[in-house]
Amino acid sequence: MRFLILVQDVYDILVAKSGCVEDVISALIKKAQLDDEETGGRIKLYEVHSHKIHKELTRDYLVNSISDYVSVMAQRFPEDDLADETSEFIPAFHFQGEPSKSHGNPFKFRLIPVSF
């Protein structure tokens, strides 16, 4: 059984305004001293607002197109999670009592079909 442990660290990364998400991921790997994507798994970036994922940022998405009013969050996915093209990912967030009272870090996880 595999467990993923999420660690929340905040990094300030400087990338040219004409750069793209690919440049942000490369800078994050260097700044945070992470394993490269071939070793550790693919990294995806999300726009997060009010503790909910609003948009997954593609690799060619321009940095100057990211809104000033959102946070950008990175999540690493193991290669076997992404290898299956039929994989479906479910966005999730934490809330207290009612969904409008969200808190914490949102995330995505893979839905694994089970047959009985």
OpenMM code with the backbone's topology and positions (N, CA, C; nanometers):
from openmm import Vec3, app, unit

residues = "MET ARG PHE LEU ILE LEU VAL GLN ASP VAL TYR ASP ILE LEU VAL ALA LYS SER GLY CYS VAL GLU ASP VAL ILE SER ALA LEU ILE LYS LYS ALA GLN LEU ASP ASP GLU GLU THR GLY GLY ARG ILE LYS LEU TYR GLU VAL HIS SER HIS LYS ILE HIS LYS GLU LEU THR ARG ASP TYR LEU VAL ASN SER ILE SER ASP TYR VAL SER VAL MET ALA GLN ARG PHE PRO GLU ASP ASP LEU ALA ASP GLU THR SER GLU PHE ILE PRO ALA PHE HIS PHE GLN GLY GLU PRO SER LYS SER HIS GLY ASN PRO PHE LYS PHE ARG LEU ILE PRO VAL SER PHE".split()
positions = [
    Vec3(0.0844, -0.1164, 0.0000),
    Vec3(0.0000, 0.0000, 0.0000),
    Vec3(0.0898, 0.1238, 0.0000),
    Vec3(0.0518, 0.2207, -0.0764),
    Vec3(0.1327, 0.3413, -0.0896),
    Vec3(0.0609, 0.4577, -0.0225),
    Vec3(0.1336, 0.5334, 0.0585),
    Vec3(0.0787, 0.6506, 0.1243),
    Vec3(0.1492, 0.7739, 0.0699),
    Vec3(0.0729, 0.8758, 0.0403),
    Vec3(0.1306, 1.0027, -0.0019),
    Vec3(0.1203, 1.1000, 0.1140),
    Vec3(0.2312, 1.1598, 0.1484),
    Vec3(0.2327, 1.2562, 0.2573),
    Vec3(0.2475, 1.3947, 0.1957),
    Vec3(0.1526, 1.4809, 0.2236),
    Vec3(0.1570, 1.6163, 0.1710),
    Vec3(0.2269, 1.7064, 0.2716),
    Vec3(0.3226, 1.7827, 0.2245),
    Vec3(0.3934, 1.8776, 0.3087),
    Vec3(0.3681, 2.0156, 0.2506),
    Vec3(0.3277, 2.1075, 0.3355),
    Vec3(0.2986, 2.2417, 0.2879),
    Vec3(0.4194, 2.3299, 0.3112),
    Vec3(0.4812, 2.3704, 0.2033),
    Vec3(0.5907, 2.4664, 0.2071),
    Vec3(0.5558, 2.5780, 0.1096),
    Vec3(0.5958, 2.6984, 0.1420),
    Vec3(0.5704, 2.8128, 0.0558),
    Vec3(0.7038, 2.8596, -0.0015),
    Vec3(0.7072, 2.8797, -0.1336),
    Vec3(0.8284, 2.9251, -0.2011),
    Vec3(0.7965, 3.0478, -0.2845),
    Vec3(0.8856, 3.1458, -0.2809),
    Vec3(0.8783, 3.2600, -0.3703),
    Vec3(0.9660, 3.2274, -0.4896),
    Vec3(0.9058, 3.2271, -0.6070),
    Vec3(0.9780, 3.1904, -0.7286),
    Vec3(0.9674, 3.3044, -0.8277),
    Vec3(1.0798, 3.3465, -0.8804),
    Vec3(1.0817, 3.4526, -0.9805),
    Vec3(1.0952, 3.3907, -1.1193),
    Vec3(0.9991, 3.4237, -1.2041),
    Vec3(0.9984, 3.3765, -1.3418),
    Vec3(0.9646, 3.4963, -1.4296),
    Vec3(1.0216, 3.5012, -1.5466),
    Vec3(0.9919, 3.6115, -1.6392),
    Vec3(0.8422, 3.6162, -1.6697),
    Vec3(0.7895, 3.7370, -1.6882),
    Vec3(0.6468, 3.7516, -1.7200),
    Vec3(0.6103, 3.6797, -1.8488),
    Vec3(0.7054, 3.6675, -1.9375),
    Vec3(0.6795, 3.5984, -2.0642),
    Vec3(0.6954, 3.4468, -2.0503),
    Vec3(0.7280, 3.4002, -1.9289),
    Vec3(0.7477, 3.2578, -1.9049),
    Vec3(0.6157, 3.1819, -1.8996),
    Vec3(0.6277, 3.0505, -1.8894),
    Vec3(0.5096, 2.9654, -1.8828),
    Vec3(0.5186, 2.8746, -1.7593),
    Vec3(0.4156, 2.7962, -1.7382),
    Vec3(0.4084, 2.7080, -1.6212),
    Vec3(0.5262, 2.6111, -1.6183),
    Vec3(0.5712, 2.5665, -1.7331),
    Vec3(0.6882, 2.4778, -1.7408),
    Vec3(0.8090, 2.5422, -1.6724),
    Vec3(0.8270, 2.6732, -1.6921),
    Vec3(0.9372, 2.7461, -1.6285),
    Vec3(0.9192, 2.7529, -1.4764),
    Vec3(0.7957, 2.7691, -1.4315),
    Vec3(0.7669, 2.7736, -1.2874),
    Vec3(0.8008, 2.6390, -1.2243),
    Vec3(0.7626, 2.5309, -1.2896),
    Vec3(0.7907, 2.3970, -1.2356),
    Vec3(0.9407, 2.3722, -1.2292),
    Vec3(1.0138, 2.4115, -1.3317),
    Vec3(1.1602, 2.3958, -1.3304),
    Vec3(1.2232, 2.4750, -1.2169),
    Vec3(1.1762, 2.5984, -1.1970),
    Vec3(1.2295, 2.6823, -1.0889),
    Vec3(1.1933, 2.6247, -0.9519),
    Vec3(1.0726, 2.5699, -0.9394),
    Vec3(1.0300, 2.5090, -0.8131),
    Vec3(1.1169, 2.3878, -0.7791),
    Vec3(1.1467, 2.3061, -0.8759),
    Vec3(1.2311, 2.1876, -0.8538),
    Vec3(1.3688, 2.2298, -0.8022),
    Vec3(1.4240, 2.3359, -0.8623),
    Vec3(1.5553, 2.3840, -0.8181),
    Vec3(1.5486, 2.4473, -0.6790),
    Vec3(1.4518, 2.5352, -0.6579),
    Vec3(1.4422, 2.6097, -0.5317),
    Vec3(1.4126, 2.5175, -0.4135),
    Vec3(1.3213, 2.4220, -0.4332),
    Vec3(1.2814, 2.3331, -0.3237),
    Vec3(1.3693, 2.2093, -0.3152),
    Vec3(1.4657, 2.1977, -0.4059),
    Vec3(1.5559, 2.0826, -0.4126),
    Vec3(1.4777, 1.9514, -0.4186),
    Vec3(1.3812, 1.9474, -0.5114),
    Vec3(1.2975, 1.8292, -0.5322),
    Vec3(1.3605, 1.7365, -0.6341),
    Vec3(1.3195, 1.6099, -0.6303),
    Vec3(1.3583, 1.5174, -0.7363),
    Vec3(1.2968, 1.5654, -0.8665),
    Vec3(1.3680, 1.5415, -0.9776),
    Vec3(1.3095, 1.5812, -1.1057),
    Vec3(1.1844, 1.4982, -1.1345),
    Vec3(1.1106, 1.5366, -1.2369),
    Vec3(0.9824, 1.4722, -1.2638),
    Vec3(0.9966, 1.3273, -1.3105),
    Vec3(1.1069, 1.2938, -1.3713),
    Vec3(1.1277, 1.1551, -1.4130),
    Vec3(1.1444, 1.0633, -1.2923),
    Vec3(1.2084, 1.1129, -1.1885),
    Vec3(1.2331, 1.0337, -1.0683),
    Vec3(1.1148, 1.0354, -0.9723),
    Vec3(1.0637, 1.1559, -0.9416),
    Vec3(0.9633, 1.1708, -0.8371),
    Vec3(0.8194, 1.1699, -0.8833),
    Vec3(0.7952, 1.1909, -1.0108),
    Vec3(0.6582, 1.1978, -1.0611),
    Vec3(0.6265, 1.3363, -1.1138),
    Vec3(0.5278, 1.3428, -1.2002),
    Vec3(0.4883, 1.4671, -1.2663),
    Vec3(0.4288, 1.5663, -1.1658),
    Vec3(0.4598, 1.6932, -1.1860),
    Vec3(0.4082, 1.7997, -1.1013),
    Vec3(0.3039, 1.8778, -1.1801),
    Vec3(0.1897, 1.9014, -1.1162),
    Vec3(0.0839, 1.9822, -1.1768),
    Vec3(0.0607, 2.1046, -1.0899),
    Vec3(0.0265, 2.2160, -1.1557),
    Vec3(-0.0029, 2.3398, -1.0847),
    Vec3(-0.1504, 2.3731, -1.0976),
    Vec3(-0.2051, 2.4315, -0.9901),
    Vec3(-0.3460, 2.4697, -0.9863),
    Vec3(-0.3599, 2.6121, -0.9363),
    Vec3(-0.4612, 2.6819, -0.9895),
    Vec3(-0.5024, 2.8086, -0.9315),
    Vec3(-0.5979, 2.7757, -0.8179),
    Vec3(-0.5710, 2.8285, -0.6991),
    Vec3(-0.6527, 2.8005, -0.5815),
    Vec3(-0.7073, 2.9325, -0.5274),
    Vec3(-0.8380, 2.9346, -0.5035),
    Vec3(-0.9044, 3.0512, -0.4462),
    Vec3(-1.0052, 3.0021, -0.3435),
    Vec3(-1.0044, 3.0624, -0.2262),
    Vec3(-1.0933, 3.0229, -0.1160),
    Vec3(-1.0787, 2.8738, -0.0831),
    Vec3(-0.9567, 2.8257, -0.0859),
    Vec3(-0.9234, 2.6876, -0.0499),
    Vec3(-0.9875, 2.5841, -0.1433),
    Vec3(-1.0166, 2.6235, -0.2673),
    Vec3(-1.0737, 2.5323, -0.3666),
    Vec3(-0.9957, 2.5456, -0.4968),
    Vec3(-0.9777, 2.4347, -0.5666),
    Vec3(-0.9105, 2.4358, -0.6961),
    Vec3(-1.0060, 2.4954, -0.7997),
    Vec3(-0.9600, 2.5992, -0.8678),
    Vec3(-1.0430, 2.6613, -0.9705),
    Vec3(-0.9996, 2.6232, -1.1108),
    Vec3(-0.8699, 2.6029, -1.1309),
    Vec3(-0.8225, 2.5717, -1.2654),
    Vec3(-0.6904, 2.4963, -1.2587),
    Vec3(-0.6782, 2.3934, -1.3412),
    Vec3(-0.5487, 2.3271, -1.3570),
    Vec3(-0.4736, 2.4013, -1.4656),
    Vec3(-0.3504, 2.4381, -1.4373),
    Vec3(-0.2710, 2.5155, -1.5325),
    Vec3(-0.1926, 2.4211, -1.6234),
    Vec3(-0.2092, 2.4362, -1.7538),
    Vec3(-0.1367, 2.3532, -1.8497),
    Vec3(0.0082, 2.3987, -1.8561),
    Vec3(0.0940, 2.3156, -1.9110),
    Vec3(0.2375, 2.3444, -1.9172),
    Vec3(0.2688, 2.4693, -1.9990),
    Vec3(0.1877, 2.4995, -2.0989),
    Vec3(0.2145, 2.6141, -2.1853),
    Vec3(0.1376, 2.7398, -2.1425),
    Vec3(0.0690, 2.7354, -2.0295),
    Vec3(-0.0069, 2.8493, -1.9784),
    Vec3(0.0907, 2.9604, -1.9397),
    Vec3(0.0644, 3.0831, -1.9828),
    Vec3(0.1554, 3.1950, -1.9583),
    Vec3(0.1455, 3.2459, -1.8145),
    Vec3(0.2586, 3.2770, -1.7568),
    Vec3(0.2654, 3.3249, -1.6193),
    Vec3(0.1879, 3.4559, -1.6029),
    Vec3(0.1956, 3.5457, -1.7012),
    Vec3(0.1260, 3.6736, -1.6879),
    Vec3(-0.0255, 3.6588, -1.6998),
    Vec3(-0.0762, 3.5403, -1.7319),
    Vec3(-0.2204, 3.5154, -1.7370),
    Vec3(-0.2763, 3.4679, -1.6029),
    Vec3(-0.1897, 3.4400, -1.5085),
    Vec3(-0.2348, 3.3953, -1.3759),
    Vec3(-0.2835, 3.5171, -1.2980),
    Vec3(-0.4024, 3.5064, -1.2440),
    Vec3(-0.4642, 3.6166, -1.1706),
    Vec3(-0.3828, 3.6530, -1.0463),
    Vec3(-0.3860, 3.7808, -1.0107),
    Vec3(-0.3170, 3.8273, -0.8899),
    Vec3(-0.3899, 3.7858, -0.7628),
    Vec3(-0.5146, 3.7440, -0.7743),
    Vec3(-0.5982, 3.7168, -0.6574),
    Vec3(-0.6110, 3.5694, -0.6238),
    Vec3(-0.5232, 3.4868, -0.6798),
    Vec3(-0.5260, 3.3435, -0.6506),
    Vec3(-0.3896, 3.3000, -0.5983),
    Vec3(-0.3879, 3.1854, -0.5347),
    Vec3(-0.2629, 3.1204, -0.4972),
    Vec3(-0.2366, 3.0124, -0.6012),
    Vec3(-0.1117, 2.9797, -0.6206),
    Vec3(-0.0761, 2.8705, -0.7103),
    Vec3(-0.0223, 2.7573, -0.6245),
    Vec3(-0.0788, 2.6391, -0.6427),
    Vec3(-0.0411, 2.5236, -0.5635),
    Vec3(0.0127, 2.4137, -0.6553),
    Vec3(0.1151, 2.3441, -0.6104),
    Vec3(0.1734, 2.2340, -0.6864),
    Vec3(0.1403, 2.1021, -0.6183),
    Vec3(0.1150, 2.0012, -0.7004),
    Vec3(0.0921, 1.8663, -0.6485),
    Vec3(0.1657, 1.7683, -0.7385),
    Vec3(0.2336, 1.6744, -0.6777),
    Vec3(0.3080, 1.5735, -0.7527),
    Vec3(0.2224, 1.4484, -0.7674),
    Vec3(0.2235, 1.3929, -0.8896),
    Vec3(0.1501, 1.2703, -0.9181),
    Vec3(0.2471, 1.1613, -0.9607),
    Vec3(0.2431, 1.0442, -0.8969),
    Vec3(0.3276, 0.9331, -0.9407),
    Vec3(0.2933, 0.8927, -1.0842),
    Vec3(0.3913, 0.8453, -1.1566),
    Vec3(0.3736, 0.8129, -1.2986),
    Vec3(0.2641, 0.7099, -1.3220),
    Vec3(0.2488, 0.6114, -1.2315),
    Vec3(0.1455, 0.5096, -1.2528),
    Vec3(0.0053, 0.5671, -1.2382),
    Vec3(-0.0109, 0.6778, -1.1661),
    Vec3(-0.1412, 0.7442, -1.1585),
    Vec3(-0.1770, 0.8102, -1.2908),
    Vec3(-0.0760, 0.8555, -1.3646),
    Vec3(-0.1003, 0.9254, -1.4900),
    Vec3(-0.0908, 0.8345, -1.6116),
    Vec3(-0.0358, 0.7143, -1.5945),
    Vec3(-0.0137, 0.6245, -1.7077),
    Vec3(-0.1441, 0.5738, -1.7683),
    Vec3(-0.2420, 0.5490, -1.6858),
    Vec3(-0.3706, 0.4977, -1.7329),
    Vec3(-0.4531, 0.6142, -1.7877),
    Vec3(-0.4808, 0.6124, -1.9174),
    Vec3(-0.5525, 0.7232, -1.9801),
    Vec3(-0.6980, 0.7308, -1.9371),
    Vec3(-0.7505, 0.6244, -1.8790),
    Vec3(-0.8894, 0.6262, -1.8334),
    Vec3(-0.9007, 0.6751, -1.6896),
    Vec3(-0.7869, 0.7110, -1.6283),
    Vec3(-0.7876, 0.7596, -1.4902),
    Vec3(-0.8716, 0.8856, -1.4792),
    Vec3(-0.9478, 0.8903, -1.3736),
    Vec3(-1.0296, 1.0069, -1.3462),
    Vec3(-0.9848, 1.0635, -1.2121),
    Vec3(-0.9645, 1.1950, -1.2077),
    Vec3(-0.9199, 1.2602, -1.0856),
    Vec3(-1.0328, 1.3435, -1.0270),
    Vec3(-1.0486, 1.3336, -0.8972),
    Vec3(-1.1550, 1.4020, -0.8255),
    Vec3(-1.0936, 1.5165, -0.7452),
    Vec3(-1.1411, 1.6409, -0.7658),
    Vec3(-1.0931, 1.7495, -0.6804),
    Vec3(-1.1608, 1.7416, -0.5439),
    Vec3(-1.0863, 1.7718, -0.4397),
    Vec3(-1.1411, 1.7654, -0.3040),
    Vec3(-1.0938, 1.8864, -0.2243),
    Vec3(-1.1739, 1.9246, -0.1252),
    Vec3(-1.1354, 2.0322, -0.0347),
    Vec3(-1.1968, 2.0048, 0.1011),
    Vec3(-1.1427, 2.0692, 0.2020),
    Vec3(-1.1889, 2.0508, 0.3393),
    Vec3(-1.2893, 2.1601, 0.3730),
    Vec3(-1.3930, 2.1246, 0.4512),
    Vec3(-1.4865, 2.2256, 0.4985),
    Vec3(-1.5404, 2.1858, 0.6343),
    Vec3(-1.5927, 2.2848, 0.7062),
    Vec3(-1.6467, 2.2632, 0.8397),
    Vec3(-1.7953, 2.2942, 0.8387),
    Vec3(-1.8774, 2.1943, 0.8541),
    Vec3(-2.0216, 2.2154, 0.8643),
    Vec3(-2.0921, 2.2346, 0.7315),
    Vec3(-2.0494, 2.3318, 0.6538),
    Vec3(-2.1100, 2.3557, 0.5242),
    Vec3(-2.0007, 2.3899, 0.4231),
    Vec3(-2.0217, 2.3557, 0.2954),
    Vec3(-1.9173, 2.3736, 0.1941),
    Vec3(-1.8662, 2.5164, 0.1770),
    Vec3(-1.9434, 2.6148, 0.2151),
    Vec3(-1.8964, 2.7529, 0.2014),
    Vec3(-1.7907, 2.7886, 0.3055),
    Vec3(-1.7700, 2.7040, 0.4055),
    Vec3(-1.6695, 2.7272, 0.5093),
    Vec3(-1.5469, 2.6391, 0.4841),
    Vec3(-1.4857, 2.6579, 0.3679),
    Vec3(-1.3712, 2.5753, 0.3294),
    Vec3(-1.2443, 2.6228, 0.4001),
    Vec3(-1.1498, 2.5312, 0.4150),
    Vec3(-1.0210, 2.5610, 0.4785),
    Vec3(-0.9197, 2.4588, 0.4316),
    Vec3(-0.7945, 2.4795, 0.4649),
    Vec3(-0.6892, 2.3834, 0.4325),
    Vec3(-0.6469, 2.3882, 0.2869),
    Vec3(-0.5749, 2.2841, 0.2448),
    Vec3(-0.5229, 2.2756, 0.1088),
    Vec3(-0.6077, 2.1806, 0.0250),
    Vec3(-0.6585, 2.2284, -0.0873),
    Vec3(-0.7322, 2.1385, -0.1756),
    Vec3(-0.6353, 2.0434, -0.2449),
    Vec3(-0.6870, 1.9355, -0.2993),
    Vec3(-0.6029, 1.8371, -0.3666),
    Vec3(-0.6871, 1.7586, -0.4654),
    Vec3(-0.6209, 1.6826, -0.5498),
    Vec3(-0.6880, 1.5911, -0.6415),
    Vec3(-0.6372, 1.4512, -0.6132),
    Vec3(-0.7249, 1.3531, -0.6256),
    Vec3(-0.6818, 1.2152, -0.6119),
    Vec3(-0.7472, 1.1316, -0.7205),
    Vec3(-0.6848, 1.0191, -0.7478),
    Vec3(-0.7300, 0.9317, -0.8554),
    Vec3(-0.8435, 0.8440, -0.8088),
    Vec3(-0.9485, 0.8367, -0.8892),
    Vec3(-1.0613, 0.7499, -0.8649),
    Vec3(-1.0260, 0.6114, -0.9192),
    Vec3(-1.0329, 0.5112, -0.8352),
    Vec3(-1.0008, 0.3737, -0.8757),
    Vec3(-1.1288, 0.2939, -0.8818),
    Vec3(-1.1701, 0.2516, -1.0028),
    Vec3(-1.2934, 0.1721, -1.0124),
    Vec3(-1.2763, 0.0353, -0.9463),
    Vec3(-1.3786, -0.0046, -0.8747),
    Vec3(-1.3779, -0.1341, -0.8066),
    Vec3(-1.4990, -0.2117, -0.8540),
    Vec3(-1.4769, -0.3351, -0.8929),
    Vec3(-1.5913, -0.4187, -0.9344),
    Vec3(-1.6138, -0.5243, -0.8275),
    Vec3(-1.7398, -0.5512, -0.8011),
    Vec3(-1.7760, -0.6493, -0.6973),
    Vec3(-1.8145, -0.7794, -0.7596),
] * unit.nanometer
topology = app.Topology()
chain = topology.addChain("A")
for resn in residues:
    res = topology.addResidue(resn, chain)
    for name in ("N", "CA", "C"):
        topology.addAtom(name, app.Element.getBySymbol(name[0]), res)
